[in-house]
Amino acid sequence: MPTSINDLVAAARARIREASPQEVAAWPAGSVAIIDVREPDEYAAGHLPGAVNIPRGVLEFRIHAHPALACSTSQELTRPDRPLLLYCLTGGRSALAADSLRQLGFSDVRSLAGGVNAWRNDALPLELE
């Protein structure tokens, strides 16, 4: 029997760490790079404060070279130990993306549990493009 997308997401969630919207909101500003893995039109409609948009389809190819993710203490680009938070609309794409980055050697990657929908449900702020 073929694997379903729900099975893939569940397997990814078993291998990654998730953070609730309330946990993320309590983190000090700038302590984690926030990456929106949704498509550009979704990002423009409202995104977490300080987030950069790297769509899921190109994340693995662009993560090392995105200028907004350069380490603040040096000019080197994204280090594999830099804390990253990924999110999407409901948490499925970001779970898959976090698992993919984990496999690429990123050691401190989390996915936002419930995605933007959970963020909105907790009445947390979004920025518009």
C-alpha positions as CSV (number, residue, x, y, z in Angstrom):
1,M,0.0,0.0,0.0
2,P,1.4,3.4,-0.9
3,T,2.3,5.9,1.9
4,S,-0.1,8.8,2.3
5,I,0.9,12.4,2.9
6,N,-0.5,12.1,6.4
7,D,1.9,9.2,7.0
8,L,4.8,11.2,5.7
9,V,4.0,14.2,7.9
10,A,3.5,11.9,11.0
11,A,6.8,10.2,10.4
12,A,8.5,13.6,10.0
13,R,6.9,14.9,13.2
14,A,8.3,11.9,15.1
15,R,11.8,12.9,14.1
16,I,11.7,16.7,14.7
17,R,10.9,19.1,17.4
18,E,7.8,21.3,17.4
19,A,7.1,24.5,19.3
20,S,3.7,25.9,20.2
21,P,2.8,29.5,19.2
22,Q,2.9,30.5,22.8
23,E,6.4,29.1,23.2
24,V,7.6,30.9,20.1
25,A,6.0,34.2,21.2
26,A,7.9,34.0,24.4
27,W,11.3,33.6,22.8
28,P,13.5,36.7,22.8
29,A,13.4,38.7,19.5
30,G,16.2,37.6,17.2
31,S,17.1,34.4,19.1
32,V,15.9,32.2,16.2
33,A,15.8,32.7,12.5
34,I,12.1,32.3,11.4
35,I,11.5,30.9,8.0
36,D,8.1,30.8,6.3
37,V,8.0,27.9,3.9
38,R,4.7,28.9,2.2
39,E,4.5,30.3,-1.3
40,P,5.2,34.0,-1.8
41,D,1.5,35.0,-2.1
42,E,0.7,33.2,1.2
43,Y,3.6,35.0,2.9
44,A,2.4,38.4,1.6
45,A,-1.0,37.8,3.0
46,G,0.4,37.7,6.6
47,H,3.5,36.2,8.2
48,L,5.2,36.0,11.6
49,P,7.1,39.1,12.6
50,G,10.7,39.0,11.3
51,A,10.1,35.9,9.1
52,V,11.9,35.4,5.8
53,N,10.2,33.6,2.9
54,I,11.9,30.5,1.5
55,P,9.2,28.3,-0.2
56,R,9.3,24.6,0.6
57,G,10.1,23.7,-3.0
58,V,13.5,25.5,-2.9
59,L,14.4,25.5,0.8
60,E,17.2,23.0,0.7
61,F,18.8,24.8,-2.3
62,R,18.6,28.3,-0.8
63,I,19.0,27.8,3.0
64,H,22.8,28.2,2.9
65,A,22.8,31.3,0.8
66,H,19.9,33.4,2.0
67,P,21.4,36.8,3.0
68,A,18.7,37.4,5.7
69,L,19.9,34.3,7.5
70,A,23.6,35.3,7.7
71,C,24.9,34.9,11.2
72,S,24.9,38.1,13.2
73,T,28.3,37.5,14.7
74,S,30.1,36.8,11.4
75,Q,29.7,37.1,7.7
76,E,29.3,33.4,7.2
77,L,26.0,32.2,6.0
78,T,23.6,30.0,7.9
79,R,25.5,27.7,10.2
80,P,24.1,24.2,10.8
81,D,23.7,24.9,14.5
82,R,21.8,28.2,14.1
83,P,18.4,28.0,15.7
84,L,15.7,27.9,13.0
85,L,11.9,27.9,13.3
86,L,10.0,26.8,10.2
87,Y,6.3,27.3,9.7
88,C,3.5,27.0,7.1
89,L,-0.3,27.2,7.2
90,T,-1.0,24.1,9.3
91,G,2.4,22.6,10.2
92,G,2.6,19.8,7.6
93,R,4.9,21.4,5.1
94,S,7.1,22.9,7.9
95,A,7.4,19.4,9.5
96,L,8.6,17.9,6.2
97,A,10.9,20.9,5.7
98,A,12.3,20.6,9.3
99,D,13.0,16.9,8.8
100,S,14.7,17.6,5.5
101,L,17.0,20.2,7.1
102,R,17.7,17.9,10.0
103,Q,18.9,15.3,7.4
104,L,21.1,18.0,5.9
105,G,22.8,18.5,9.3
106,F,20.9,21.4,10.8
107,S,20.9,20.6,14.5
108,D,18.5,23.1,16.0
109,V,15.4,23.2,13.7
110,R,11.8,23.4,15.0
111,S,8.5,23.5,13.3
112,L,5.6,25.7,14.5
113,A,2.9,23.3,15.7
114,G,-0.3,24.1,13.9
115,G,1.3,26.7,11.7
116,V,-0.1,30.1,11.0
117,N,-3.6,28.8,11.7
118,A,-2.6,28.1,15.3
119,W,-0.7,31.4,15.5
120,R,-3.9,33.3,14.5
121,N,-6.1,31.2,16.8
122,D,-3.9,32.4,19.7
123,A,-4.4,36.0,18.5
124,L,-0.7,36.6,17.9
125,P,0.4,39.3,15.6
126,L,1.2,38.9,11.9
127,E,3.0,41.3,9.5
128,L,1.7,42.1,6.0
129,E,3.9,42.7,3.0
